[in-house]
Amino acid sequence: MRAVIFSEYGDVDVLRLVDLPAPEPGPGQVRIAVRATAVNPVDWKIRSGALAEIMPVPLPTVPGVDVAGVVDRVGPAVTGIEPGDEVFGKATSGSYAQLALASRDAIASKPGPMSWELAAALPVAVTTAHHALAQLDPAEGDTIVIDGAAGGVGTAAVQLARHRGATVIGTASPANHDYLRSLGAIPVGYGDGLADRVRRLAPDGVSAALDASGRGSLPALIELAGDPGRVITIADATAAQLGALSVYDEPRDQPGILAEAAAMILAGRLTMPIAGTYPMADVAAAHRESQAGHVRGKLVLSPI
């Protein structure tokens, strides 16, 4: 099969398109013929070596987690999924490839009306946002700050928090402020002075904060929430020393979370913009765009 790999940490030029043996599914796994995958910031942070200490990978490695495609083989002890089924979820073997493995408990059936691109854009964003909000548990009447609110995880978190009845203040670049308003969030600029700007918008204080950007905002978010235990990050390795929470494990019932997200998409209660689609051969360009920041929603990679 054709796949993208990197054999050393570094800039985008370490990414190469090569031929690899097709992976075989083990117990509890399925093999998916990939129809689309997506780029997450964690993909290029791993590739660059920025997360080498806390998330090392064996080299060479195939990057990518989000996956949407057709099951072409199932491993032992797999039930409820058969070859030919259209699925979406999170790959275990790297999804920047023609074929990818996934655990049965990390995928769900793709609804027919949903495009491959949208299905690939959802898994990491919605499961991460769901997991983070489950730990913060914002309720109706609460105010939550989401830093990096226009990205994939931020976009999902804003909408899920709003469905809980919370008021959401979301940080983004000025170009994305109208977008955040369309999701039901109150936009605010990020960077120096964030705490003061948020206080002007929420004079009664905030109950929790989610860092979906990893831009070094944790001290300001902790100051706003008044308790590091009410702040969670998906992208800042300093969380432990500051006392904040981190999302590095997997949520329970991922198939249920994915199925719920798909139902919300089809009902018009959840949206995930596709910021751009790249052919897999142009993966370096996709990583460059993701690294530059200000991506609204998700970047998608089409099949090799």
Secondary structure, 3 states (H helix, E strand, C coil): CEEEEECCCCCHHHCEEEECCCCCCCCCEEEEEEEEEEECHHHHHHHHCCCCCCCCCCCCECCCCEEEEEEEEECCCCCCCCCCCEEEEECCCCCCECEEEEEHHHEEECCCCCCHHHHHHCHHHHHHHHHHHHHHCCCCCCEEEEECCCEHHHHHHHHHHHHCCCEEEEECCHHHHHHHHHHCCEEECCCCCHHHHHHHHCCCCCCEEEECCCCCCHHHHHHHHCCHHHEEECCCCCHHHHCCEECCCCCCCHHHHHHHHHHHHHCCCCCCCEEEEEEHHHHHHHHHHHHHCCCCEEEEEECC
